[in-house]
Amino acid sequence: MSAEASSLTFEQALSELEQIVQKLEAGDASLDDAINAYSRGIELKNQCQQRLESARLQVEKIQFSTDGSSAVTEPFDNE
């Protein structure tokens, strides 16, 4: 994954991915442009999946105490 793609927020990557899908669905791109757009789309999809998985793991770390008093969070090590 390129450093540029990994620096995007989830929302930015998803927005760019949606634009690529619309462009490819419209069929207005040349073959070379379509291939490049598809390649970029795969990169952005992977970035979004990685961010979603990280978020899912962070949410799973939230645990409630047995007496129901308050939520406790544990640090999440992404490595």
ZIVEN-V506611 format. One line per field, one symbol per residue. phi: phi as a letter, one per 40 degrees, with the letter a starting at -180 (. if undefined). A space follows every 10 residues. Layout:
BEGIN
phi=???
END
This chain:
BEGIN
phi=.ccccccccd cccccccccc ccccccgccc dccccccccc cccccccccc cccccccccc ccbccccgca cbbbdbccc
END
